[in-house]
Amino acid sequence: MDERRDDRAGDMGVHPTCSMHHMGISDSLLALANASGEANVPEGATCCGTADDRGLFHPELVESATREERASLNAEHFDAFVSDNRTCEMGLEMMTGRTYDSIAVLLERASRPVVTP
């Protein structure tokens, strides 16, 4: 029998990207995150303003775009933070001081088999 590790991430702040919102699949990201913990989308988590690499050159865009989301993150407690786009994760890390993981990394950890000697 294949045992699975219980690496649940606890309470998770989930940032669906703009493209996910436009495609109407933000709930899919939330469902995937819920497989590894208690996932919630913070208030104001819409566009992070990173726009591929634009936010790296113009951090004021990210600062402005994440104002409401940052306030929500500061008002709630989360053990982990996830998104589905690395440049968004970088912009959010830059503005929030929190480490964002890719949903793919989170799912890989949760599905990794337990290795015993």
Buried (B, 14 or more C-beta within 10 A) or exposed (E): EEEEEEBBBEBBBBBBBBEBEEEEBBEBBBEBBEBBBEBBBBEBBBBBBBBEEBBBEBBEBBBEBBEEBBEBBEEEEBEBBBBBBEBBBBBBBBBBEBEBBBBEEBBEBBEEEEEEE
